[in-house]
Amino acid sequence: MAEIVARASDDLETVTDGPLVLTGSTGFVGTWLTLSFLEAKRKLGSRGDLILVSRNPLGQRRLLEEAGYNSGYTTISSDVRLLSPNSVPEGARLIHAATPARASLNNSRPLEMLNIIVDGQKNLLEVAHAKGTKAFLFLSSGAVYGKQPVDLEGLSEDWSGAPSVVDAQNAYHEGKRVAELMGNLYQSSLNLPFVTARLFAFLAPFLPLDEHFAAGNFIGDAVAGRDISIQSGGGSIRSYQYGTDMSVWLWAILARGESGHAYNVGSDQSVTILELAQRVTAQSLDGVQVRVKGVDTPKNISRYVPAVHRAKLTLSLENCVQLDEAIRRTLRWNGEL
């Protein structure tokens, strides 16, 4: 947290000078933003209140108390589709990070996934407009681009691809696209200051170790002393941004991002899934190994890597924590090193 405050002090001075509403505060991204906001308040002497919105804030209150943050925030238990305007101060900034990103929900109940994203966005935009919100940062996803061609090095913000609308498993992808469009309509029609961050893949503390995130699963296996199993040939390509870099980028986009624009948030340094697994095992203390159990085919190999020129050129952002250091820090935090 100290690293984030040191690198993003000017942006954090701006965003902590008044109230900030953060939805999805108990998720991976929300936890990093919560802790860095409160650390900035402590270090910079800011007075802005943090309003944390989630469906179950009890665990987060315990985490914050254990970390020594006992004041400066309020927790609200609410579904984003039902958040009342009375919970949002006039002229507050708002970060909408609440999305059920679980693959299981998208696969088993895609209509519910779509409804949560779209209805939640509609309610928050109405609330933000009614309360004169100073800035609205929507956390979208690189999934809005659809399937990335394997030979396309990085997805830029103006790439014209899209998910298939006949595939029910694209409910998450299309929901994010619709939510972005809704926000931009409020921006153009009602002058709501709205900016989008399209998030890619991350590797850092607080990442779930037992869900659909390959990096988290590999760390979880290493910590438990299990060999890492790859069901394909491991040739799919990803990139990973560390939590400190992610937080610095998001605070910059909230503070200085151009309304009506979208910014990719992630790393442009690609790695295959097999290479990622090997780099995790290289730093593990338990001598775990990588076991490749499948083969790569045109159907199961994929690429998911952003181009980040816009963030670098217009906001002067960079990634300072490289992949091996991200792995080391995450293993250490989870008790392996």
N, C-alpha and C positions, 0 to 999 in steps of 0.2 A: 504493500500500500504506500509506503514511503517513496518507493521508486516511481509510482504513478504520479504522486503529488509533485515530486521534484520535476518530472518531465512535462507535466501538464498544468503547472501552477497558474499560468495566465488564464487558461480556459476554465480551470476549476475556480479561480477567483470570480470569474464571470457567473458561472452556473450556481455557485453556492451563495451568491449575494441575495437570493430570494428563495421562495418555496419551490420545491421540485416534487412532482408526483411521479412515482415509479411503479408501473404495473408489472406483474410477473417478478416480483422482487425476490422470491425464494428460489428461482431457477439459477442455472449456471451463470448466465450473463448478469441477471439481476443481483446476484450475490456479489460479484466483482464490483458492480456499480455502487451498490449500497456501501460496501466497506470503504471504497476509495472516496466516496462523497463524505462519509463521516470522518475519515482520516484527514481529508482536506479541511473540513470545518475545524478540526482540532489544531492542525498545523498553521492554517491561515487566519484563524480567528473569525471565521465567517459566521453570519447569523441566520442563514437560510435554513428553514425547516425541511425535513425530508419526510414525505408521506408515502409509506410503503403499502402497496395494495397487493393482496394475494388471497387465495381461498383458505389458506391455513397458515397464519403467521406465527403460530406458537413456537415452532422449531426455529424460526428465524430470530425471534426475540431471545431465545436461549443462546444462539450462536453469537449474537451481538453483545450480549451481556458477558459471555465468556471471553470475547475479544476486548472487553473493556469499554464498549460503547453503551453507556447507560442513559444517554439523553440525546436530544437533538433530532429525534425522529418520532413518528407516530405510525402505528400499524393499523390497517383497516382490513377486515375480513370481508371480501366481496368478490363475486364473479364480475369480470369487466363488463359483461353485458348489462349488469344491474347497478354499476357504480353511480351514485347520486351526485349531481352537481354540487350539493351541499358539502361534499367531501373534498372539493377542489377549491383552493383559495383563488381569489381574483388575481389575474396576471401571473399565475404560476407557470413554470416550465413543466412539460410533461414528456416522459419517455414511456412509450408503450412497448414493453418487452414480454407481455403475457401471451403465450401461444402454447397449446399442448403439442409439443414437438415429438411426442412418442410415436414411433412407427407403428406400434400395435394399434393405437386408436385410428390412425390414418388407414390402416389395412382392414380393420374389422368394422369400423363405423365411420366411413368417409363423409357421410352427410353431416354427422355431428361435428366432425373436424371442420368442415367448411362453414357451418353455422356459427361455431364459436369464433372463428377468425373474422368473418364478415360482420356478424351482429355486434361483436365486441368493438370492432373498429368504428362502426356507425355510432354506437353509443358514446364512445370516447371523443369522436369528432364533434358530436353535438355538445357534449359537456365542454370541450375545449373552446368551441366557438362562443358558447353562452358565457363563459367565464373570462373571456379575453386573454386566453393563454398566450404567453410571450413567445413560446417556441414549442413545437410538437415534433419529437423525434420518434419515428416509427421504425422498429427493428424488423425488417423483412429478411429475406433469405436469398442466397444464390440459386435456390430451387426455382425462382421465377423465370430463369433462363431456359428451363427444360434441359434435355439431355445435351451435354457438351460434346461436340465432335472430338474424338480422341486425338486428332491431329491439330486441334485448335489450342494453342499454348495457354491462353488465358481469356476468360470471358470479360469483356469490357461492358460498361454500363449502357452503351448504346447498341449492344448486340441484339439482333432482331429475332432470335430463336424464342421458342415458347414450349411449354409442356403440351402433351397431347390431351385434348379435351374429351376424348372417348375412353380414357383410362381412369377408372374410378380411384385408383391409387394416387392420382395427381390432385386429390382434394386439397391437400396442404399447399401444393405449389400454386394452384389456381386461386386458392383463398388469399394467399399473400399478394398475388397480382391484383386481384379485385380490391384488396385493402389499400394497396399503393394507389390505385386509380382513384378510389374514394377520397383519399387524403389530398391528392393533387387537384381534384375537383373542388374541394373545400378551399384549397389554396388559391386557385384561379378565380373561383366564383365569389368567395366570401373573404378573401385576403387572409386566410388563416396561415400563419407561418409554419409550414409543414416541410420536413426533410426526411429522407429515407436512408437507412443504412442497410445494405444487403450483406448479411452475415454468411460466411463460409464455414470452414472447419477450424476447431481450436483444440489445443492440448494444454491443460493447466489444472491446478487444484480446483476442486468442486465439480469437475467433469464426472458424470456418472460412469461407474466402472462395470455396469452390468446391463446396459441397454444396447442401442443400435449404433453406438459410436465406436468405430474400429479402434481408434487411439485409446479411448477409455478402457475398452475390453482388453487390449494388449497390456496396459498398465495394471489392470486388475489381475490378469493372469500372472504377471511377473511378481506382483506383491504377494500373491497367494502361493507362489512357487510352482505354478502350473506351466507346462509347455504351451506355447502359443500355437493354436491350430488355425490354418488358413484353408477355407473350403474351396477356394479357386486356386489359380496358379499364382496369385499375388501380384499380377501385373497392372491392376487398376491404379490410377494416379490421383493423388490428393496433395493438399498442402495444409500446413497447420500454423496458426498464429497463437502466440502465448497470451495469457490473460492480461499481463501488464500492458502489452502493445494494444490488445483489443480495447482495453479501458481508455488508454490515452487517445486512441482514434475516435471512440464514441464521444468522449467529452469534447473533442475538437469539432466533431460534426454537429453536436448540439449547440456549441457556442458560436461556431463560425461557418457552418455549412450553409450553402445557398438554398433558400426556400424554393421548393418545387424541383429540387435535384435529388438524385440518388448517388450513393457512394458505396463501392465495394469495400468490405472490411474483412481482411484475411491476409494470407501470405501468398506471394507469387513464386515461392521456391518449392518446386514440385518434388514428390517422392513417391515411389511405388509402395503399395501396401506391404509387399515382402520386405522392401528396404526399411520401412518403418518398424516392422516387427523385429528385424535384425538389429536395428539401432536401439530398440528397447532392451532386447536380451543382452546386448553388449554392455549395458550399464547395470543390469540386474545382479544382485549378490548371490542369488540362489542357483545359478547355472542353468536356467531354463533354456529350452531350445525352441526353434521354430520348426513346425511340421506342416509342410505343404501337402494338402490332401486332394487337391483337384487340379484342373488345368484351365488355362485361359481360353475363352472362345469369344467370337464377336458379340455374343449375347451377354456375357457376364463381365466383360472388361469395360471400364468406364473411366472418365476423367472429370475432375471437379476442382478447378483451379481458377482463381480470379486474376484479372488484370487490375492493378491498383494504381495506374498512372494518375487518375483524377485526384485521389487522396494525397498522393505524393506531391503533385505539381501545384494544386490549388490550396492545400492545407498544410503543406510542408511536413507531412507525416512519413515515418519510416518504421520498419520493424527492427528492434534492437536485440531481441532474444531469438537466437537461432535454434533450430530444431533439437540438436543434441542437448543444449542447455535447457530447453523446455522439458525434454524428457527427464533430465537429471533433477530439475526442480520438482517436477510432478511426482517422480518416484520418492524423492526425499520427503515431500509433504505427506504422502500416503504411507510413510513409515518404512520404505524399502531401503533407503540409504542413510 
